[in-house]
Every structure is written in C-alpha cells, then in structure tokens.
C-alpha cells in the first residue's frame, strides 16, 4: 500500500523507473473499493505529476494534487513504487 489515512510516503517520484525527488503529492482513491476516509498517496516529480494525475483522472478516481512538503513524509511508511503506472497511455 502506498499510503492511507493522511500518511504520505517518504521518497522520490512514484512513476516506475523515476528516481527524481518528489515535489508533488497526489492523493487519490478508487470509490469502488475505498471508503471516503481511505485514500492512497503517490508522489511525483515535476516531470511526471501531470501524467500520474491524468492516469488516475482517466479512471474517474477522485484526485487531489498538492505541493509535497518534506514534513509530509515524517513517520510515514515507504511507498510501493510498483503501484504507479510504468508507461504507455493514461487511458
């Protein structure tokens, strides 16, 4: 699991293969399986923030993008980079 209940993961961009530092926080949920209180968090660098947001929005998932503050990662569990899309079209 990447993150839930407000905890942001520590580390770099969630896009597979990217090792750049995160500058954006993308909070999202799949309404078919997550309640309104549960969400996941991906982190994104400037290059991949639009790709990751569009990937989620194309699936009609509620998405909230905000600047990533290094204090967001304090005490958070590491995220699973495999959950982020590896490439291809966002649709």
N, C-alpha and C positions, 0 to 999 in steps of 0.2 A: 504494500500500500504506500502511496506517495505521501499522503498527509490527510489528516481529518480533524474535525472539531477545532479548527483555527490554528493548528500547528503547521508551520511551514517547514519544508525540508531544508537541510543545510546543503551547500554545494553549488555546483555550476548549472548550466543550462540543461534542461530535461530532454532536449532534442537528441535522439540517439546519435552518437558519434561526435557530438559537440562538447568541447571541454572549456568553453569560454565562461567567464564568471557571469552569474545571473544579475540582471538589472531589473527584471520584471517578475512579478508574482501573478500566476494565473490560477484562480480558484474556480473550480467547476464541479458539477455533479450530473449524474445520469438520473433523471427523475423517475425512470422506470425501476431503478434498484436502490437509489439513495433517498432517504427522507430529507426534509428541508433543513435539518440540522447537520447532516453529514455531507461533506464535500471532500474533494481531493485537490491537491495543490501541485502544480508544475511550476518550475522556474524557467525563465527564458532570458537569453541574451538579447541585445538589440536586434541582431540579425534574424532571430527566429521567433520573436514574440508574435508577429502578425501571422506567421504560418501556424503556430500552435493554437492561437485564438481562432483562426478560421477553421482549422481541423475540428475543433470542438463545436463551434457555432454551426457548421455544416450538418452536424448530427442533432441540432436543436437542443443542445445541452446549455443550461444556464451558465454563463461565463462572466467572471469579474476579473479585470486586469488592473493591477495597481503597481506602483513602483515597489521594488523589493528592497527592503531595509535590512541591513546585516543583523539588526536586533531581532528581526522576524525569525531568524534561524536559531536563536538561543534556546537550547534544551530540546530542539526538535530531533526526531529520528531521521536517519538518512533516507532519501527517496529512492525509488526503484526506477532507474533510467529506462528499463525495458517497457514501461507502460506508455512512454511517449512515442509518437509515430516516428518511424525510421526514414521515411521519404515518400515520394510519389505525390499524387494529387490529394488535396484536402477533402475531396468529395468521395 
